């Protein structure tokens, strides 16, 4: 019974930690300025709008909270990998 709640809590916690990592790496790129900083800022805004729309569609179609969090975590991990490469 508590296993699913525990997993949801851990996934939400990991999403928070992973998001903070991505925020830090993005801030460094944006603070550096130039074309790279502008491109990252634009990408960030675009990704957030798309991710919010996808989450809204998932909720509207009856997806669980766990599935919504899993979707966000996939996107955040992909950004962490991309940003850590350079």
Short mmCIF file of the C-alpha atoms (twelve columns), coordinates in Angstrom:
data_MODEL
# 
_entry.id   MODEL 
# 
loop_
_atom_site.group_PDB 
_atom_site.id 
_atom_site.type_symbol 
_atom_site.label_atom_id 
_atom_site.label_alt_id 
_atom_site.label_comp_id 
_atom_site.label_asym_id 
_atom_site.label_seq_id 
_atom_site.Cartn_x 
_atom_site.Cartn_y 
_atom_site.Cartn_z 
_atom_site.pdbx_PDB_model_num 
ATOM 1  C CA . UNK A 1  0.000  0.000  0.000   1 
ATOM 2  C CA . UNK A 2  2.683  2.498  0.946   1 
ATOM 3  C CA . UNK A 3  5.073  1.338  -1.772  1 
ATOM 4  C CA . UNK A 4  3.426  3.393  -4.508  1 
ATOM 5  C CA . UNK A 5  3.290  6.490  -2.286  1 
ATOM 6  C CA . UNK A 6  6.941  6.039  -1.357  1 
ATOM 7  C CA . UNK A 7  7.945  5.720  -5.021  1 
ATOM 8  C CA . UNK A 8  5.916  8.799  -5.944  1 
ATOM 9  C CA . UNK A 9  7.592  10.747 -3.145  1 
ATOM 10 C CA . UNK A 10 11.045 9.616  -4.206  1 
ATOM 11 C CA . UNK A 11 10.357 10.437 -7.867  1 
ATOM 12 C CA . UNK A 12 9.111  13.908 -6.928  1 
ATOM 13 C CA . UNK A 13 12.178 14.452 -4.742  1 
ATOM 14 C CA . UNK A 14 14.523 13.330 -7.497  1 
ATOM 15 C CA . UNK A 15 12.733 15.629 -9.944  1 
ATOM 16 C CA . UNK A 16 13.419 18.521 -7.573  1 
ATOM 17 C CA . UNK A 17 17.137 17.654 -7.275  1 
ATOM 18 C CA . UNK A 18 17.580 17.064 -10.991 1 
ATOM 19 C CA . UNK A 19 15.753 20.285 -11.817 1 
ATOM 20 C CA . UNK A 20 18.062 22.278 -9.559  1 
ATOM 21 C CA . UNK A 21 21.057 20.816 -11.372 1 
ATOM 22 C CA . UNK A 22 19.623 21.860 -14.754 1 
ATOM 23 C CA . UNK A 23 18.729 25.319 -13.451 1 
ATOM 24 C CA . UNK A 24 22.316 25.824 -12.293 1 
ATOM 25 C CA . UNK A 25 23.821 24.735 -15.597 1 
ATOM 26 C CA . UNK A 26 21.367 26.883 -17.551 1 
ATOM 27 C CA . UNK A 27 22.117 29.922 -15.408 1 
ATOM 28 C CA . UNK A 28 25.803 29.549 -16.173 1 
ATOM 29 C CA . UNK A 29 25.116 29.455 -19.922 1 
ATOM 30 C CA . UNK A 30 22.694 32.366 -19.811 1 
ATOM 31 C CA . UNK A 31 24.989 34.450 -17.600 1 
ATOM 32 C CA . UNK A 32 27.833 33.928 -20.069 1 
ATOM 33 C CA . UNK A 33 25.671 35.788 -22.577 1 
ATOM 34 C CA . UNK A 34 26.200 35.919 -26.289 1 
ATOM 35 C CA . UNK A 35 24.438 33.796 -28.850 1 
ATOM 36 C CA . UNK A 36 24.778 30.652 -26.736 1 
ATOM 37 C CA . UNK A 37 23.098 32.317 -23.753 1 
ATOM 38 C CA . UNK A 38 20.268 33.716 -25.860 1 
ATOM 39 C CA . UNK A 39 19.708 30.353 -27.528 1 
ATOM 40 C CA . UNK A 40 19.578 28.591 -24.154 1 
ATOM 41 C CA . UNK A 41 17.098 31.130 -22.772 1 
ATOM 42 C CA . UNK A 42 14.863 30.697 -25.813 1 
ATOM 43 C CA . UNK A 43 15.125 26.920 -25.617 1 
ATOM 44 C CA . UNK A 44 14.262 26.986 -21.928 1 
ATOM 45 C CA . UNK A 45 11.086 28.996 -22.465 1 
ATOM 46 C CA . UNK A 46 10.001 26.883 -25.423 1 
ATOM 47 C CA . UNK A 47 10.610 23.632 -23.531 1 
ATOM 48 C CA . UNK A 48 8.639  24.847 -20.523 1 
ATOM 49 C CA . UNK A 49 5.614  25.778 -22.619 1 
ATOM 50 C CA . UNK A 50 5.683  22.438 -24.463 1 
ATOM 51 C CA . UNK A 51 6.185  20.437 -21.248 1 
ATOM 52 C CA . UNK A 52 3.298  22.221 -19.516 1 
ATOM 53 C CA . UNK A 53 1.040  21.513 -22.488 1 
ATOM 54 C CA . UNK A 54 2.022  17.849 -22.525 1 
ATOM 55 C CA . UNK A 55 1.408  17.551 -18.787 1 
ATOM 56 C CA . UNK A 56 -2.011 19.200 -19.147 1 
ATOM 57 C CA . UNK A 57 -2.932 16.746 -21.893 1 
ATOM 58 C CA . UNK A 58 -1.772 13.838 -19.769 1 
ATOM 59 C CA . UNK A 59 -3.865 14.988 -16.826 1 
ATOM 60 C CA . UNK A 60 -6.881 15.643 -19.071 1 
ATOM 61 C CA . UNK A 61 -6.597 12.130 -20.488 1 
ATOM 62 C CA . UNK A 62 -6.531 10.588 -17.014 1 
ATOM 63 C CA . UNK A 63 -2.828 9.932  -16.536 1 
ATOM 64 C CA . UNK A 64 -1.618 9.408  -13.002 1 
ATOM 65 C CA . UNK A 65 0.528  11.849 -11.080 1 
ATOM 66 C CA . UNK A 66 3.359  9.346  -11.281 1 
ATOM 67 C CA . UNK A 67 3.210  9.340  -15.089 1 
ATOM 68 C CA . UNK A 68 3.250  13.140 -15.227 1 
ATOM 69 C CA . UNK A 69 6.276  13.274 -12.919 1 
ATOM 70 C CA . UNK A 70 7.999  10.540 -14.944 1 
ATOM 71 C CA . UNK A 71 7.485  12.599 -18.108 1 
ATOM 72 C CA . UNK A 72 9.021  15.672 -16.516 1 
ATOM 73 C CA . UNK A 73 11.939 13.631 -15.167 1 
ATOM 74 C CA . UNK A 74 12.727 12.277 -18.644 1 
ATOM 75 C CA . UNK A 75 12.904 15.821 -20.012 1 
ATOM 76 C CA . UNK A 76 14.969 17.113 -17.094 1 
ATOM 77 C CA . UNK A 77 17.457 14.233 -17.335 1 
ATOM 78 C CA . UNK A 78 17.822 14.807 -21.077 1 
ATOM 79 C CA . UNK A 79 18.587 18.478 -20.410 1 
ATOM 80 C CA . UNK A 80 21.095 17.543 -17.702 1 
ATOM 81 C CA . UNK A 81 22.930 15.243 -20.121 1 
ATOM 82 C CA . UNK A 82 22.923 17.874 -22.884 1 
ATOM 83 C CA . UNK A 83 24.065 20.711 -20.636 1 
ATOM 84 C CA . UNK A 84 26.787 18.663 -18.919 1 
ATOM 85 C CA . UNK A 85 28.461 17.977 -22.280 1 
ATOM 86 C CA . UNK A 86 29.396 21.566 -22.794 1 
# 
